[in-house]
Amino acid sequence: MPQAPSEWTVLSMLEWATGFFEEKNVKSPRMSIEWLLSDVLSVKRLDLYLIYDRPLTAEELDELRPLVKRRATHEPLQYITGHTDFHDVQILVEPGVLIPRQETEELVAWILELHPRGEALTVLDVGTGSGCIPVALKKARPDWDVFASDISDKALSIAKKNAAHSEVDITFAKDDLFNPVAFSDRSFDLIISNPPYILHNEKSVLDKEVKDYEPEEALFCESTAQMYGALEQLSSGILSPDGTVFLELHEHNSSEVLGLFDQANWAAELKNDYGQKTRFLKAKKA
């Protein structure tokens, strides 16, 4: 363990904790302490370096120490601080719900780019998790009528908190993708989903902070065909004639999903994320 300094300042904490996290093989050690320290001090991460010689109070150290210990066990930063930023909204997260990813932000940005202000659309997010997708969409497009479903009571509880936190009106319902009934009597202009798409045999290659902390039911599926086949069937029944489906995909299984929609007579296309991985599908009824 790195030697503790005689006086704790912002800079000495940044340097000591970075070394401590490196010893524990924590992912992104410098960013980890920046994230935690900025949360405790209620400042932006970059602004830490404007106050690097500021002493830390005993109260601040008492608040920070247990957070550092939690991070040393590879617990995700978002669970430790209880929130994360997601496309212009703050999303509350806690154990039991999937942490929003940058790639899902890209999906939201793509949808908003293709559907500018002025359209009054009816939207369904299937498997909403934290509610990050519908909350971000409703915040950016207040005229949209937004619905969301999930099979997890825990996820729905947090999603509702996020809607209230961002002061947006969203209709949530508990529903099972493989036996959907909640919105079977409605029609939607957009159906969106970032479903569980990691196969169980891939668990060993996942980061420790993912496989040891995030909910398995939000990560893993039995098969790509089963998961996306259910989404295709649901969409074919409740999507409006000129509606669009937007899905997030596993980069390695994107061609399988595209083939599934092609065989079901959809006009579908794939899109890469910023890392040039084939991550998204857009489909309309042919």
C-alpha positions in Angstrom: 0.0 0.0 0.0 1.4 3.5 -0.8 2.6 5.5 2.1 0.0 7.9 3.4 1.0 11.6 3.3 1.4 13.6 6.5 -1.4 16.0 5.3 -4.2 15.1 3.1 -4.8 17.5 0.2 -6.7 17.0 -3.0 -3.5 16.3 -4.9 -2.0 13.9 -2.2 -5.3 12.0 -2.1 -5.4 11.7 -5.9 -1.8 10.4 -6.0 -2.1 8.1 -3.0 -5.4 6.5 -4.1 -4.2 6.1 -7.7 -1.3 4.0 -6.4 -3.6 2.1 -4.1 -6.1 1.3 -6.9 -3.2 0.2 -9.1 -2.1 -2.3 -6.5 -5.6 -3.6 -6.4 -5.8 -3.9 -10.2 -8.8 -1.5 -10.3 -9.8 -0.4 -13.7 -9.0 3.3 -14.5 -7.3 4.0 -11.2 -6.8 7.7 -11.6 -10.3 8.3 -13.0 -11.7 6.3 -10.1 -10.4 8.5 -7.4 -11.2 11.6 -9.4 -14.8 10.4 -9.7 -15.1 9.6 -5.9 -13.3 12.8 -4.8 -15.3 15.1 -7.0 -18.5 13.5 -5.7 -17.5 14.0 -2.1 -16.4 17.6 -2.7 -19.3 18.4 -5.1 -17.1 19.7 -7.9 -16.4 18.6 -11.5 -13.6 16.2 -12.0 -11.5 18.6 -14.0 -12.0 21.3 -11.4 -10.1 19.2 -8.8 -6.9 20.4 -10.4 -7.8 24.0 -9.8 -8.0 23.2 -6.0 -5.2 20.6 -5.9 -3.5 22.1 -2.8 -6.8 22.4 -0.8 -6.7 20.4 2.5 -9.3 17.8 3.0 -11.3 18.1 6.2 -11.7 15.3 8.7 -15.4 15.0 7.7 -14.5 14.8 4.0 -11.9 12.1 4.7 -14.5 10.1 6.8 -16.9 10.2 3.9 -14.3 9.3 1.3 -12.5 6.4 3.0 -15.4 3.9 2.8 -15.9 4.8 -0.9 -12.3 4.1 -1.7 -12.5 0.7 0.1 -15.6 -0.2 -1.9 -13.8 0.8 -5.2 -10.8 -1.3 -4.2 -13.1 -4.4 -4.4 -13.9 -3.4 -8.0 -17.4 -2.3 -7.2 -18.6 0.0 -10.0 -18.3 3.7 -9.4 -21.9 4.3 -10.4 -23.1 2.1 -7.6 -20.8 3.7 -5.1 -21.9 7.3 -5.8 -25.5 6.2 -6.7 -25.7 8.1 -10.0 -24.2 8.6 -13.5 -24.7 11.1 -16.3 -26.5 9.9 -19.4 -27.3 12.1 -22.4 -28.1 15.4 -20.6 -29.9 13.7 -17.6 -28.6 12.3 -14.3 -29.6 8.7 -13.8 -29.8 7.2 -10.4 -28.4 3.7 -10.2 -28.0 1.1 -7.4 -27.2 -2.6 -7.3 -29.9 -4.6 -9.0 -30.1 -2.5 -12.1 -27.9 -2.3 -15.1 -25.5 0.7 -15.3 -26.2 2.8 -18.4 -23.5 2.6 -21.1 -22.0 5.1 -23.5 -23.2 3.0 -26.4 -26.8 3.3 -25.2 -26.3 7.1 -25.2 -25.3 6.8 -28.8 -28.5 4.9 -29.5 -30.5 7.7 -27.9 -28.6 10.3 -29.9 -29.3 8.4 -33.2 -33.0 8.2 -32.5 -33.2 12.0 -31.7 -31.2 12.8 -34.8 -33.6 10.9 -37.0 -36.7 12.3 -35.2 -36.4 16.0 -34.7 -38.7 18.2 -32.7 -42.2 18.7 -34.0 -43.2 15.1 -34.2 -45.6 13.8 -31.6 -44.6 10.1 -31.4 -45.7 7.2 -29.2 -42.6 5.4 -27.9 -42.1 2.1 -26.1 -38.8 1.0 -24.4 -38.7 -2.7 -23.7 -36.6 -3.9 -20.8 -36.0 -0.4 -19.6 -33.7 -1.1 -16.6 -32.8 2.2 -15.0 -35.2 4.0 -17.4 -32.2 5.9 -18.9 -33.6 5.6 -22.5 -37.1 6.8 -22.0 -36.1 9.5 -19.5 -33.5 10.9 -21.9 -35.9 10.7 -24.8 -38.8 12.4 -22.9 -36.5 15.1 -21.6 -35.3 15.9 -25.1 -38.7 15.4 -26.8 -41.4 16.5 -24.2 -44.2 16.1 -26.9 -43.6 12.4 -27.2 -45.9 9.9 -25.4 -43.4 7.5 -23.7 -44.0 4.1 -22.3 -41.5 1.6 -20.8 -41.6 -2.0 -19.5 -39.4 -4.4 -17.5 -39.9 -7.7 -15.8 -37.9 -6.6 -12.7 -39.7 -4.9 -9.9 -36.4 -3.5 -8.7 -35.6 -2.0 -12.1 -39.1 -0.5 -12.4 -38.8 1.1 -9.0 -35.5 2.8 -10.0 -36.8 3.8 -13.4 -39.8 5.5 -11.8 -37.4 7.4 -9.4 -35.4 8.5 -12.5 -38.5 9.8 -14.2 -39.4 11.8 -11.1 -35.8 13.0 -10.7 -35.8 14.4 -14.2 -39.4 15.6 -13.9 -40.7 13.7 -16.9 -44.0 11.8 -17.3 -43.5 8.2 -18.4 -46.0 5.2 -18.2 -44.2 2.2 -16.7 -45.5 -1.4 -16.6 -44.3 -4.8 -15.5 -44.1 -7.1 -18.5 -42.4 -10.2 -19.7 -40.9 -10.0 -23.2 -41.6 -13.7 -23.7 -45.3 -13.3 -22.7 -46.1 -9.6 -23.3 -49.5 -8.3 -22.3 -49.0 -4.9 -20.8 -49.2 -2.8 -24.0 -50.8 -5.4 -26.4 -53.8 -3.1 -27.1 -51.6 -0.1 -28.2 -49.7 0.9 -31.3 -46.2 2.5 -31.2 -44.3 4.7 -33.6 -41.0 3.7 -32.1 -40.1 0.5 -30.2 -36.6 0.6 -28.6 -34.7 -2.0 -26.6 -31.3 -2.6 -25.2 -32.0 -6.2 -24.1 -29.7 -8.7 -22.3 -27.5 -9.9 -25.1 -24.4 -11.5 -23.6 -24.3 -15.3 -23.9 -23.5 -17.3 -20.7 -20.3 -18.8 -22.1 -18.9 -15.3 -22.3 -19.1 -14.6 -18.6 -15.5 -15.5 -17.9 -14.1 -12.7 -20.1 -16.2 -9.9 -18.6 -14.6 -7.4 -16.3 -14.8 -8.3 -12.6 -16.9 -5.1 -11.9 -19.5 -6.3 -14.4 -19.8 -10.0 -13.7 -19.5 -9.7 -9.9 -21.8 -6.7 -9.4 -24.3 -6.1 -12.2 -27.6 -8.2 -12.3 -27.2 -11.3 -14.4 -30.8 -11.1 -15.7 -29.9 -7.7 -17.3 -26.7 -9.0 -18.9 -27.3 -12.6 -20.2 -29.6 -14.3 -22.6 -30.1 -17.9 -23.5 -29.6 -17.3 -27.2 -29.5 -14.4 -29.6 -32.3 -15.9 -31.7 -34.5 -16.3 -28.6 -34.0 -12.8 -27.3 -34.2 -10.9 -30.6 -36.9 -13.2 -32.0 -39.1 -12.2 -29.1 -38.5 -8.6 -29.8 -39.3 -9.1 -33.5 -42.5 -10.8 -32.7 -43.6 -8.2 -30.2 -42.7 -5.4 -32.6 -44.6 -7.0 -35.5 -47.7 -7.0 -33.4 -47.7 -3.4 -31.9 -45.6 -1.3 -34.2 -47.5 1.2 -36.3 -47.4 0.6 -40.1 -44.8 3.3 -40.6 -43.1 2.8 -37.3 -39.4 2.0 -36.5 -37.6 -0.5 -34.3 -34.3 0.5 -32.7 -32.2 -2.2 -31.0 -28.8 -2.3 -29.3 -26.8 -5.4 -30.2 -23.9 -7.6 -29.3 -21.2 -6.7 -31.8 -20.4 -10.3 -32.5 -24.0 -11.3 -33.1 -25.3 -8.3 -35.1 -25.4 -10.2 -38.4 -27.5 -12.9 -36.8 -30.0 -10.3 -35.7 -30.0 -8.7 -39.1 -30.7 -12.0 -40.7 -33.6 -12.7 -38.3 -35.3 -9.4 -39.2 -34.6 -9.9 -42.9 -36.2 -13.4 -42.8 -39.3 -11.9 -41.2 -39.6 -9.4 -44.1 -38.3 -6.2 -42.4 -36.2 -3.5 -44.0 -33.4 -3.5 -41.6 -29.9 -1.9 -41.4 -27.0 -2.0 -39.0 -25.0 0.9 -37.5 -21.6 1.1 -35.8 -20.9 2.8 -32.6 -18.1 5.3 -32.1 -15.7 2.5 -31.6 -16.6 1.0 -35.0 -18.3 -2.0 -33.5 -21.6 -3.0 -35.1 -23.9 -2.1 -32.2 -27.3 -1.0 -33.4 -30.2 -2.1 -35.7 -32.9 0.0 -37.2 -35.8 -1.8 -38.8 -39.1 -0.9 -40.5 -41.9 -3.1 -41.8 -41.2 -3.9 -45.5 
